[in-house]
Amino acid sequence: MKLSVVIAFVLIIASISTAQDTGVVPQTKCSLHTANVISSIQCKEYCVINGKAGGYCNVEGLCTCRAENTHFLIRTIVDLLNKKSNRNSEDASGFSPERILSNDYRESVPAAAGRWLRQRARTVCSYSMVKRRIPVLLWLPNYQWSFLPFDIIAGITVTLTAIPQSIAYGILSNLGPQYGIYSNVMGCLAYAVFGSVKDVTIAPTSLTAIMVQVIVQELHYGTALLTFLAALITISFGLLNLGILVRFISIPVIMGFTTAACFTIGSAQVRSLLGIKTQGKRADFVTSWNNVFTHLNEVRLPDALLGCCSIVLLVVMKLSKDLGEGRSRTFFKYFALLRNALIVVIGVTLAYCLTTDIDNPTFLLTGHVQAGLPAFQVPPFSYTNDNGTVYGFGDMLAVMRTSIITIPLVTTLEIVSVGKAFSKGKSIDATQEMFALGMSNLLVSFCSPLPVAGSFTRSALNNSSGVRTTLSCAITAVMLMLSLALLTDVLYYIPKATLAAIVISAMAYMIDWEEICNIWRTKKLDMVPFLVTALACLFYELDYGILVGIGINCGFLLYLMSTPRLTVELMEISNLRVLLVNIDQSLAFSAVDRLRGWILKQIERHDGVELVVIDGLNVHFIDMTVAKSFVEMEHDLQMRQVRLLLWRFEPEIACTLLRMREELFFPILRTDLGLQDAVSRWKHIHYLQTDVVQ
């Protein structure tokens, strides 16, 4: 059927060409490439003999074959027919056989785009999309009572770890211990409704705490505006399906950022671990260690002993998770998972028993934790800090700087990574996770300035507890609210050295040394973005450091786009010295100068080149700059008495070139399957000997 259609097209075009030959041009005599004088009938016969659709004598008195047009179009039609069962429908690029046969090379919006937009609009406004964006509507009607014990156990177990970690991260962020719990409560409530991965737990993390630390020093509660704006950006990314932006953050950049963040966070806790009261101006890596060495005379022996012993116990408890068999193995597993809560219990007990004077405690304590639920208020768009400095909206944005972008990127990366880690090979909806994270931070911003993200430690605890649904997050939120109402007196006695030990031990295990070794072993060039990101984050700022790493990655991508791999092969075809140029990728504007200069150098290196053939088999995209460069390249080659032939370029690419300059590119575009055929047929037009037709 396809062959018959092609034959029909050929016959139609041949008949049209014959009609045009007899009526369009009045010439009855013409020369064959300025050599022989022949009649218009002989011109047409010559063209047909050589596989063309026909020929005619043009106004300049030259025999002109119509074959190049027909040959190129028929190849395109065959390709289209092989791709689509419906020969009359347009493809994704808007090309159809009818358009090609009528020499219509215009670029039009694909017909499928309108259908896609209409379908997308119907999908977005459908109830199924609402249920997809609010997963609680899916699992709650089908909830089984047998799931409830597992979700309750998971929620309570996570709470035991969440209380000390939330307090620690609230202090780390320069806010107050209660703000860490506030953020955890609101984040868990929102994720219970919008989350799609049952194992994930939303909470403040060390990264979110350290990224807002400097901003909190100036704006304090005004940092809630940063959380609010970051939430809106994350929701926008999710609704617009812009999770693709995370792909520009490579593993080496992630590892560099994570490693530097671990060193920075751990260094900031050394002061509390040793009982030093004086706080540095900033909490970056250099300032933290400078502050420690400057105030070594303030080291408190009880705090240092408690902190170091707590780290040792935490490490021992973590290593004990694989001990025992049967029930004892289960005991040691939960013993290791609940190590943070157990260390806090030990620390609180020691502090309470050894403190005889509340005004002069044995250890530096967390102190007063505000009881009750947080006040629900709109994030401030202007703020006056404790020093009386007034910040307008623009001033607050100036303080936040790039954190407005880096926090959504980092938190999105965290939650997607945590979700994939516990999905057990199942695909996760990254767009929905971004939307859930954005909604969580949006709710958090009305109660606390500390943003939340996916917590790997608490998600692992959730998973090992046999969680069934995201209801466990709601249970964790309820338990945290109960702790704020009933346990504030107990929270007062938590030693800061104990919290510092928890954070430092967590940071030690967050550094993935094995992955760093994989980077070195697999591709040593990837150590460049890893080291640059790590050093920039350590010695400058975390948010700028990750942007530097992303910039280096984008630089690598631009370099690869600008330097396509070019190979050349010199051969003899049809008594022509042909230089075949192979390109291994699409061509963007940044690559044209290299391509053009490289071809001219190859012509100078190889003597006697008559024809340059560019193989476009692997070229799937060009832009206007590339098309213009081909025009200039053809001119440069003509100045050197060399001709140009473009072989096996896709129809979309060919039409781009034809839109640039049809009269130039039409004769030099070939789609023959074999290079021998392409060069031979091209030669029949441009290099005919005088005795071909008598």
C-alpha positions as CSV (number, residue, x, y, z in Angstrom):
1,M,0.0,0.0,0.0
2,K,2.8,2.4,0.9
3,L,4.7,1.6,-2.3
4,S,1.6,2.3,-4.4
5,V,1.1,5.7,-2.7
6,V,4.7,6.6,-3.4
7,I,4.4,5.6,-7.0
8,A,1.2,7.6,-7.3
9,F,3.0,10.7,-5.9
10,V,5.8,10.1,-8.4
11,L,3.4,9.9,-11.4
12,I,1.5,13.0,-10.2
13,I,4.7,15.1,-9.9
14,A,6.1,13.8,-13.2
15,S,2.9,14.8,-14.9
16,I,2.9,18.2,-13.3
17,S,6.6,18.6,-14.3
18,T,5.7,17.6,-17.9
19,A,2.9,20.2,-18.1
20,Q,5.2,22.8,-16.7
21,D,8.0,21.9,-19.2
22,T,5.7,22.6,-22.1
23,G,4.0,25.7,-20.9
24,V,6.1,27.7,-18.5
25,V,9.3,28.3,-20.4
26,P,9.1,29.2,-24.1
27,Q,12.7,28.0,-24.8
28,T,13.0,25.2,-27.4
29,K,16.8,25.0,-27.3
30,C,19.2,25.2,-24.4
31,S,22.7,24.1,-23.4
32,L,23.6,21.3,-21.1
33,H,25.8,23.0,-18.5
34,T,27.2,25.4,-21.1
35,A,28.5,22.5,-23.2
36,N,25.9,21.1,-25.7
37,V,23.0,22.7,-27.4
38,I,20.0,20.4,-27.0
39,S,16.2,20.7,-27.4
40,S,13.8,20.9,-24.5
41,I,12.6,17.4,-25.2
42,Q,16.2,16.1,-25.1
43,C,16.7,17.9,-21.8
44,K,13.6,16.2,-20.3
45,E,14.7,12.8,-21.6
46,Y,18.2,13.3,-20.3
47,C,16.8,14.1,-16.8
48,V,14.4,11.1,-16.9
49,I,17.2,8.7,-17.9
50,N,19.2,9.8,-14.9
51,G,16.4,9.0,-12.5
52,K,14.7,12.5,-12.4
53,A,11.1,13.4,-12.8
54,G,11.7,15.7,-15.8
55,G,13.5,18.7,-17.0
56,Y,13.2,22.0,-18.9
57,C,15.1,24.8,-20.5
58,N,15.2,27.7,-18.1
59,V,15.3,31.4,-18.9
60,E,19.1,31.4,-18.8
61,G,19.2,28.8,-21.6
62,L,20.4,26.0,-19.3
63,C,18.9,22.5,-19.1
64,T,17.5,22.2,-15.5
65,C,16.3,18.9,-14.0
66,R,13.4,18.8,-11.6
67,A,14.8,15.7,-10.0
68,E,16.4,17.3,-7.0
69,N,13.1,18.6,-5.7
70,T,11.2,15.4,-6.5
71,H,13.9,13.0,-5.2
72,F,14.2,14.9,-1.9
73,L,10.5,15.0,-1.4
74,I,9.9,11.4,-2.2
75,R,12.5,10.2,0.3
76,T,10.7,12.4,2.9
77,I,7.3,11.0,2.0
78,V,8.6,7.4,2.4
79,D,10.0,8.3,5.8
80,L,6.7,9.8,6.9
81,L,4.7,6.9,5.6
82,N,6.9,4.4,7.5
83,K,6.4,6.4,10.7
84,K,2.6,6.9,10.5
85,S,-0.2,4.6,9.5
86,N,-2.4,7.6,8.6
87,R,-0.6,9.1,5.6
88,N,-2.9,12.2,5.6
89,S,-2.2,13.3,9.1
90,E,0.5,15.6,10.2
91,D,3.4,14.5,12.4
92,A,4.5,16.1,15.6
93,S,6.5,18.7,13.7
94,G,3.6,19.8,11.6
95,F,4.8,18.3,8.3
96,S,2.6,16.3,6.0
97,P,3.1,14.9,2.5
98,E,0.7,17.5,1.1
99,R,2.8,20.4,2.6
100,I,6.1,18.8,1.3
101,L,4.7,18.3,-2.2
102,S,3.6,21.9,-2.4
103,N,7.1,23.1,-1.3
104,D,5.7,24.5,2.0
105,Y,8.6,24.8,4.3
106,R,7.0,27.2,6.8
107,E,7.4,26.5,10.5
108,S,4.0,26.0,12.1
109,V,2.8,25.2,15.6
110,P,2.3,21.4,15.7
111,A,-1.4,20.4,15.4
112,A,-0.9,18.1,18.4
113,A,-0.1,21.1,20.6
114,G,-3.7,22.3,20.6
115,R,-5.0,18.9,21.4
116,W,-2.5,18.5,24.2
117,L,-3.4,21.8,25.7
118,R,-7.1,21.0,25.6
119,Q,-6.6,17.6,27.1
120,R,-4.3,19.1,29.8
121,A,-6.9,21.7,30.7
122,R,-9.6,19.0,31.0
123,T,-7.2,16.9,33.2
124,V,-6.3,19.7,35.5
125,C,-9.9,20.6,36.1
126,S,-11.0,17.0,36.7
127,Y,-11.8,15.4,40.1
128,S,-9.2,12.7,39.4
129,M,-6.5,15.4,39.3
130,V,-7.8,16.8,42.6
131,K,-7.5,13.3,44.2
132,R,-4.0,13.0,42.7
133,R,-2.9,16.3,44.2
134,I,-4.6,15.5,47.6
135,P,-3.7,11.8,48.1
136,V,-5.6,11.6,51.4
137,L,-8.8,11.5,49.3
138,L,-7.5,8.3,47.8
139,W,-6.3,6.3,50.8
140,L,-8.6,7.5,53.6
141,P,-11.9,6.1,52.1
142,N,-10.1,2.7,51.8
143,Y,-8.3,2.8,55.1
144,Q,-8.3,-0.5,57.0
145,W,-8.5,-0.7,60.8
146,S,-5.7,-3.2,60.7
147,F,-3.4,-0.4,59.5
148,L,-4.0,1.7,62.6
149,P,-1.8,-0.1,65.1
150,F,1.2,0.1,62.7
151,D,0.6,3.8,62.0
152,I,0.3,4.6,65.7
153,I,3.5,2.7,66.6
154,A,5.4,4.5,63.7
155,G,4.1,7.9,64.7
156,I,5.1,7.5,68.4
157,T,8.5,6.0,67.5
158,V,9.2,8.9,65.2
159,T,8.1,11.4,67.9
160,L,10.8,10.1,70.3
161,T,13.5,11.0,67.8
162,A,11.8,14.1,66.5
163,I,11.6,15.9,69.9
164,P,15.4,16.1,70.5
165,Q,16.2,16.7,66.8
166,S,13.7,19.4,66.4
167,I,14.9,21.2,69.5
168,A,18.5,20.9,68.3
169,Y,17.7,22.3,64.8
170,G,15.7,25.1,66.3
171,I,18.7,26.1,68.4
172,L,21.0,25.6,65.4
173,S,19.0,28.0,63.3
174,N,19.4,30.7,66.0
175,L,15.7,30.7,66.6
176,G,14.4,29.0,69.7
177,P,13.9,25.3,70.6
178,Q,10.1,25.6,70.3
179,Y,10.3,26.8,66.7
180,G,11.9,23.5,65.6
181,I,8.9,21.6,67.1
182,Y,6.4,24.1,65.6
183,S,7.8,23.5,62.1
184,N,7.7,19.7,62.7
185,V,4.1,19.8,63.8
186,M,2.9,21.9,60.8
187,G,5.0,20.1,58.3
188,C,3.7,16.7,59.4
189,L,0.1,17.8,59.4
190,A,0.4,19.1,55.8
191,Y,2.3,16.1,54.5
192,A,-0.4,13.7,56.0
193,V,-2.8,15.4,53.6
194,F,-0.7,16.1,50.5
195,G,2.1,13.5,50.8
196,S,2.2,10.5,48.4
197,V,5.0,8.4,49.9
198,K,3.9,6.7,53.2
199,D,7.5,6.4,54.6
200,V,8.5,10.0,54.2
201,T,8.5,12.3,57.3
202,I,8.6,16.1,56.9
203,A,10.6,17.9,59.5
204,P,13.3,20.6,60.0
205,T,16.7,19.3,59.0
206,S,20.2,20.3,59.6
207,L,20.5,21.7,56.1
208,T,17.4,23.9,56.4
209,A,18.5,25.1,59.8
210,I,22.0,26.1,58.7
211,M,20.7,27.8,55.5
212,V,18.5,30.2,57.4
213,Q,20.9,30.7,60.3
214,V,22.6,33.9,59.0
215,I,19.2,35.4,57.9
216,V,17.7,34.7,61.3
217,Q,20.5,36.8,62.9
218,E,19.1,39.9,61.1
219,L,15.4,39.2,60.7
220,H,14.6,36.6,63.4
221,Y,10.9,35.9,63.0
222,G,10.9,37.9,59.8
223,T,12.6,34.8,58.3
224,A,9.0,33.4,58.0
225,L,8.7,35.4,54.8
226,L,11.6,33.4,53.4
227,T,9.8,30.2,54.2
228,F,6.6,31.6,52.7
229,L,8.3,32.7,49.4
230,A,10.2,29.4,49.2
231,A,6.9,27.5,49.6
232,L,5.3,29.5,46.8
233,I,8.2,28.8,44.5
234,T,8.2,25.1,45.3
235,I,4.4,24.9,44.7
236,S,4.9,26.7,41.3
237,F,7.7,24.3,40.4
238,G,5.3,21.4,41.2
239,L,2.3,22.8,39.3
240,L,4.4,23.7,36.3
241,N,6.2,20.3,36.4
242,L,9.6,22.0,36.7
243,G,11.1,19.1,38.7
244,I,13.4,18.9,35.6
245,L,15.4,21.8,37.2
246,V,16.7,19.3,39.8
247,R,18.4,17.4,37.0
248,F,21.0,20.2,36.6
249,I,22.3,19.3,40.1
250,S,24.6,16.4,39.5
251,I,25.7,13.8,42.0
252,P,29.2,15.3,42.5
253,V,27.6,18.7,43.2
254,I,25.2,17.1,45.7
255,M,28.0,15.2,47.4
256,G,30.1,18.4,47.6
257,F,27.2,20.4,49.1
258,T,26.3,17.6,51.5
259,T,29.9,17.0,52.7
260,A,30.5,20.7,53.2
261,A,27.1,21.1,55.0
262,C,28.0,18.2,57.4
263,F,31.4,19.8,58.2
264,T,29.8,23.2,58.7
265,I,27.0,21.9,60.9
266,G,29.3,19.7,63.0
267,S,31.7,22.6,63.4
268,A,28.9,24.9,64.6
269,Q,28.1,22.3,67.4
270,V,31.6,22.0,68.8
271,R,31.0,25.1,70.8
272,S,28.0,23.6,72.6
273,L,29.7,20.2,72.9
274,L,32.5,21.8,74.9
275,G,30.3,24.1,76.9
276,I,31.6,27.4,75.5
277,K,29.0,30.1,76.0
278,T,30.4,32.7,73.6
279,Q,28.8,32.5,70.2
280,G,30.6,33.6,67.0
281,K,29.3,36.2,64.7
282,R,28.5,33.6,62.1
283,A,28.1,29.8,62.1
284,D,30.2,29.0,59.0
285,F,33.1,26.5,59.1
286,V,35.9,29.0,59.5
287,T,34.2,31.3,62.1
288,S,33.0,28.3,64.2
289,W,36.5,26.9,64.6
290,N,38.0,30.4,65.1
291,N,35.5,31.0,67.9
292,V,36.4,27.6,69.5
293,F,40.1,28.2,69.5
294,T,39.7,31.8,70.7
295,H,37.6,30.8,73.7
296,L,39.3,27.5,74.8
297,N,39.6,29.0,78.3
298,E,35.7,28.8,78.5
299,V,35.6,25.0,78.0
300,R,33.4,23.4,80.8
301,L,34.7,20.0,81.8
302,P,31.2,18.5,82.7
303,D,29.8,19.5,79.3
304,A,32.8,18.2,77.4
305,L,32.7,14.9,79.2
306,L,28.9,14.5,78.7
307,G,29.2,15.5,75.0
308,C,32.1,13.2,74.2
309,C,30.6,10.2,76.1
310,S,27.2,10.8,74.3
311,I,29.0,10.6,70.9
312,V,30.7,7.4,71.9
313,L,27.4,5.9,73.1
314,L,25.6,7.0,70.0
315,V,28.2,5.3,67.8
316,V,28.1,2.1,69.8
317,M,24.3,2.0,69.8
318,K,24.3,2.5,66.0
319,L,26.8,-0.3,65.5
320,S,24.7,-2.7,67.6
321,K,21.8,-2.8,65.1
322,D,23.0,-6.0,63.5
323,L,23.6,-7.9,66.7
324,G,21.7,-10.9,67.9
325,E,19.3,-13.3,66.3
326,G,15.5,-13.6,66.3
327,R,13.8,-11.4,69.0
328,S,17.1,-10.1,70.3
329,R,17.9,-8.9,66.8
330,T,14.6,-6.9,66.8
331,F,15.5,-5.5,70.2
332,F,18.9,-4.3,69.0
333,K,17.4,-2.8,65.8
334,Y,15.0,-0.6,67.8
335,F,17.7,0.0,70.4
336,A,19.8,1.5,67.6
337,L,16.9,3.4,66.0
338,L,15.9,5.0,69.3
339,R,19.4,5.9,70.3
340,N,18.7,9.7,70.1
341,A,15.8,9.5,72.4
342,L,17.7,7.2,74.9
343,I,20.6,9.6,75.0
344,V,18.3,12.5,75.7
345,V,16.7,10.5,78.5
346,I,20.1,9.8,80.0
347,G,21.2,13.4,79.6
348,V,18.0,14.8,81.2
349,T,18.3,12.4,84.1
350,L,21.9,13.3,84.8
351,A,21.1,17.0,84.5
352,Y,18.1,16.8,86.8
353,C,20.0,14.8,89.4
354,L,23.2,16.8,89.4
355,T,21.7,20.2,89.3
356,T,21.3,21.6,92.8
357,D,21.2,25.3,91.8
358,I,18.9,26.1,88.9
359,D,20.8,29.4,88.4
360,N,24.1,27.6,88.2
361,P,23.5,24.2,86.6
362,T,26.1,21.5,86.2
363,F,25.5,21.5,82.4
364,L,24.4,24.2,80.0
365,L,20.7,23.5,79.5
366,T,18.3,24.1,76.7
367,G,16.3,26.3,79.1
368,H,12.7,27.4,78.8
369,V,10.6,26.0,76.0
370,Q,7.4,28.0,75.4
371,A,4.4,25.8,76.2
372,G,1.3,25.5,74.1
373,L,0.5,25.6,70.4
374,P,2.1,28.2,68.1
375,A,0.3,31.4,67.2
376,F,-1.1,31.4,63.7
377,Q,-0.2,34.6,61.9
378,V,0.5,35.8,58.4
379,P,4.2,36.0,57.5
380,P,5.5,39.6,58.0
381,F,6.2,41.6,54.8
382,S,8.1,44.2,56.9
383,Y,9.9,43.6,60.2
384,T,11.6,45.5,63.0
385,N,14.3,43.5,64.8
386,D,15.4,43.7,68.4
387,N,17.9,46.4,67.6
388,G,15.1,48.6,66.3
389,T,16.2,48.3,62.6
390,V,13.2,48.5,60.3
391,Y,13.2,46.3,57.2
392,G,10.8,46.9,54.4
393,F,9.9,44.1,51.9
394,G,12.7,45.0,49.6
395,D,15.2,45.1,52.4
396,M,14.1,41.7,53.6
397,L,14.6,40.3,50.1
398,A,18.1,41.8,50.0
399,V,18.9,40.0,53.2
400,M,17.5,36.7,51.9
401,R,19.4,37.0,48.6
402,T,19.8,33.7,46.7
403,S,18.2,31.6,49.6
404,I,14.8,32.2,48.0
405,I,15.9,29.9,45.1
406,T,18.5,27.6,46.8
407,I,16.1,26.5,49.6
408,P,13.4,25.3,47.2
409,L,16.1,23.5,45.2
410,V,17.8,21.9,48.2
411,T,14.6,20.9,50.0
412,T,13.1,19.5,46.7
413,L,16.3,17.5,46.2
414,E,16.0,16.1,49.8
415,I,12.4,15.0,49.6
416,V,12.8,13.4,46.2
417,S,15.9,11.6,47.3
418,V,14.3,10.4,50.5
419,G,11.2,9.3,48.6
420,K,13.2,7.3,46.1
421,A,15.2,5.7,48.9
422,F,12.1,4.2,50.5
423,S,10.0,3.5,47.4
424,K,11.4,0.0,47.0
425,G,11.9,0.4,43.3
426,K,8.4,1.9,42.7
427,S,8.3,5.1,40.7
428,I,7.3,8.2,42.7
429,D,5.5,11.3,41.6
430,A,8.2,13.9,41.9
431,T,5.7,16.7,40.9
432,Q,3.4,15.7,43.7
433,E,6.2,15.5,46.2
434,M,7.2,19.1,45.3
435,F,3.6,20.2,45.7
436,A,3.4,18.5,49.1
437,L,6.7,20.0,50.2
438,G,5.5,23.5,49.1
439,M,2.2,23.1,50.9
440,S,4.0,21.9,54.1
441,N,6.3,25.0,54.1
442,L,3.3,27.2,53.3
443,L,1.6,26.0,56.4
444,V,4.8,26.2,58.4
445,S,5.4,29.9,57.4
446,F,2.3,30.9,59.3
447,C,3.7,29.5,62.6
448,S,7.5,29.3,62.3
449,P,10.3,30.7,60.3
450,L,12.2,27.4,60.1
451,P,11.5,25.6,56.7
452,V,11.1,21.8,56.6
453,A,12.2,19.1,54.2
454,G,12.3,15.3,53.9
455,S,14.1,13.8,56.9
456,F,16.1,10.7,56.1
457,T,16.6,9.6,59.7
458,R,13.0,9.9,60.7
459,S,11.8,8.4,57.4
460,A,14.0,5.4,58.0
461,L,12.5,5.1,61.5
462,N,9.0,5.4,60.0
463,N,9.8,2.7,57.5
464,S,11.3,0.2,60.0
465,S,8.3,0.7,62.2
466,G,6.0,-0.8,59.6
467,V,4.1,2.3,58.6
468,R,1.1,1.8,56.3
469,T,-0.1,5.3,55.4
470,T,0.8,9.0,55.9
471,L,-1.6,9.0,58.9
472,S,1.6,8.3,61.0
473,C,2.7,11.9,60.2
474,A,-0.5,13.2,61.7
475,I,0.0,11.0,64.8
476,T,3.6,12.4,65.1
477,A,2.2,16.0,64.9
478,V,-0.4,15.2,67.7
479,M,2.3,13.7,69.9
480,L,4.6,16.7,69.4
481,M,1.7,19.0,70.4
482,L,1.2,16.9,73.5
483,S,4.9,17.3,74.3
484,L,4.6,21.1,74.0
485,A,1.6,21.0,76.4
486,L,2.9,18.5,79.0
487,L,6.7,18.1,78.8
488,T,8.1,21.6,78.7
489,D,9.5,21.2,82.2
490,V,11.3,18.1,81.1
491,L,12.6,19.7,77.9
492,Y,14.1,22.5,80.1
493,Y,16.7,20.0,81.5
494,I,18.0,18.7,78.1
495,P,21.8,19.5,78.1
496,K,23.0,21.4,75.1
497,A,26.0,19.1,75.0
498,T,23.7,16.1,74.4
499,L,21.9,17.8,71.6
500,A,25.3,18.8,70.1
501,A,26.4,15.2,70.3
502,I,23.2,14.0,68.5
503,V,23.8,16.5,65.6
504,I,27.5,15.8,65.3
505,S,27.0,12.0,65.2
506,A,24.2,12.4,62.6
507,M,26.5,14.6,60.4
508,A,29.3,12.0,60.7
509,Y,27.1,9.3,59.1
510,M,25.6,11.7,56.5
511,I,28.9,12.0,54.7
512,D,28.9,9.2,52.1
513,W,32.6,8.4,51.8
514,E,31.9,5.4,49.5
515,E,30.1,7.6,47.0
516,I,33.0,10.1,47.1
517,C,35.4,7.2,46.3
518,N,33.0,6.2,43.4
519,I,33.4,9.7,41.9
520,W,37.2,9.4,42.0
521,R,37.2,5.8,40.6
522,T,34.5,6.3,37.9
523,K,35.4,9.7,36.4
524,K,38.1,11.8,37.9
525,L,36.9,14.9,36.0
526,D,33.8,14.9,38.3
527,M,36.0,15.6,41.2
528,V,36.2,19.2,39.9
529,P,32.6,20.1,40.6
530,F,32.7,18.1,43.8
531,L,35.8,19.9,45.2
532,V,34.8,23.3,44.0
533,T,31.3,23.0,45.5
534,A,32.6,21.6,48.8
535,L,35.3,24.4,49.1
536,A,32.9,27.2,48.1
537,C,30.3,25.9,50.7
538,L,33.0,25.6,53.4
539,F,34.8,28.8,53.0
540,Y,32.1,31.1,51.6
541,E,28.4,30.3,52.0
542,L,26.3,27.1,51.5
543,D,23.7,28.7,49.2
544,Y,26.3,30.4,47.0
545,G,28.4,27.2,47.0
546,I,25.7,25.0,45.5
547,L,25.1,27.7,42.8
548,V,28.8,27.7,42.0
549,G,28.6,23.9,41.6
550,I,25.5,24.1,39.4
551,G,27.3,26.8,37.3
552,I,30.3,24.5,36.8
553,N,27.9,21.7,35.7
554,C,26.2,24.0,33.2
555,G,29.6,25.1,32.0
556,F,30.4,21.4,31.3
557,L,27.1,21.1,29.4
558,L,27.8,24.2,27.4
559,Y,31.3,23.0,26.5
560,L,29.9,19.6,25.3
561,M,27.2,21.4,23.3
562,S,29.9,23.7,21.8
563,T,32.4,21.0,20.9
564,P,30.7,18.2,18.9
565,R,32.9,15.3,18.1
566,L,33.9,15.7,14.5
567,T,35.6,13.0,12.4
568,V,36.7,13.1,8.8
569,E,37.3,10.5,6.1
570,L,38.9,11.2,2.7
571,M,37.7,9.0,-0.2
572,E,37.4,8.9,-4.0
573,I,33.8,8.7,-5.3
574,S,32.8,9.1,-9.0
575,N,36.3,10.5,-9.8
576,L,35.8,13.1,-7.1
577,R,38.0,13.7,-4.1
578,V,35.4,13.7,-1.3
579,L,35.9,14.8,2.3
580,L,33.2,13.2,4.4
581,V,32.5,15.0,7.7
582,N,30.7,13.1,10.5
583,I,29.0,15.0,13.4
584,D,27.9,13.0,16.5
585,Q,25.3,15.4,17.9
586,S,22.9,18.2,17.3
587,L,24.3,21.7,16.5
588,A,23.6,24.8,18.5
589,F,24.8,28.3,17.8
590,S,27.8,27.9,20.1
591,A,29.2,25.1,18.0
592,V,29.1,26.7,14.5
593,D,32.5,28.5,14.7
594,R,34.3,25.4,15.7
595,L,32.6,23.3,12.9
596,R,33.3,25.9,10.3
597,G,36.9,26.5,11.3
598,W,37.6,22.8,11.7
599,I,36.3,22.0,8.1
600,L,38.4,24.7,6.6
601,K,41.5,23.4,8.4
602,Q,40.8,19.9,7.1
603,I,40.6,21.2,3.6
604,E,44.0,22.8,4.0
605,R,45.4,19.6,5.4
606,H,44.1,17.4,2.6
607,D,45.1,18.5,-0.9
608,G,42.8,18.3,-3.9
609,V,39.5,18.2,-2.0
610,E,36.7,18.9,-4.5
611,L,33.6,18.1,-2.5
612,V,32.8,18.3,1.2
613,V,30.0,16.0,2.4
614,I,28.5,16.7,5.8
615,D,26.6,13.7,7.2
616,G,23.7,14.9,9.2
617,L,22.4,11.5,10.4
618,N,23.0,12.4,14.1
619,V,22.0,16.0,13.8
620,H,18.4,16.4,15.2
621,F,18.3,20.1,15.9
622,I,19.8,23.3,14.4
623,D,19.0,26.9,15.0
624,M,19.0,30.0,12.8
625,T,22.7,30.7,13.6
626,V,23.7,27.3,12.4
627,A,21.7,27.7,9.2
628,K,23.3,31.1,8.6
629,S,26.8,29.6,9.3
630,F,26.1,27.0,6.6
631,V,25.5,29.8,4.1
632,E,28.8,31.4,5.1
633,M,30.6,28.0,5.0
634,E,29.3,27.4,1.4
635,H,30.7,30.8,0.4
636,D,34.1,30.0,2.0
637,L,34.3,26.7,0.2
638,Q,33.4,28.2,-3.1
639,M,36.3,30.7,-2.6
640,R,38.6,27.6,-2.3
641,Q,37.0,25.9,-5.4
642,V,35.3,23.3,-3.2
643,R,31.6,22.4,-3.3
644,L,29.3,21.5,-0.4
645,L,26.9,18.6,-0.1
646,L,24.5,18.1,2.9
647,W,23.6,14.4,3.2
648,R,21.0,12.6,5.3
649,F,19.7,15.6,7.2
650,E,16.2,15.1,8.7
651,P,13.2,16.7,7.0
652,E,12.8,19.2,9.9
653,I,16.5,20.2,9.6
654,A,16.3,20.5,5.9
655,C,13.3,22.7,6.0
656,T,15.0,25.0,8.5
657,L,17.8,25.4,5.9
658,L,15.4,25.9,3.1
659,R,13.6,28.6,5.0
660,M,17.0,30.3,5.4
661,R,17.9,30.3,1.6
662,E,16.0,27.9,-0.6
663,E,17.9,28.6,-3.8
664,L,21.2,27.7,-2.1
665,F,20.3,24.6,-0.1
666,F,17.9,23.0,-2.5
667,P,20.5,21.7,-4.9
668,I,22.9,20.5,-2.1
669,L,20.5,18.5,0.1
670,R,20.5,14.8,-0.5
671,T,18.7,12.0,1.3
672,D,20.0,9.0,-0.6
673,L,20.6,5.9,1.5
674,G,24.1,5.4,0.1
675,L,26.9,8.0,-0.1
676,Q,27.9,6.7,-3.6
677,D,24.4,7.4,-4.9
678,A,24.3,10.8,-3.3
679,V,27.6,11.9,-4.8
680,S,27.0,10.4,-8.2
681,R,23.6,12.0,-8.7
682,W,24.9,15.3,-7.4
683,K,27.7,15.1,-9.9
684,H,25.3,14.5,-12.8
685,I,24.1,18.0,-12.3
686,H,27.2,19.9,-11.3
687,Y,30.0,18.0,-13.1
688,L,28.6,16.6,-16.3
689,Q,31.0,15.8,-19.1
690,T,30.3,17.2,-22.5
691,D,29.8,13.9,-24.3
692,V,27.0,12.6,-22.0
693,V,24.2,13.7,-24.3
694,Q,24.7,14.0,-28.1
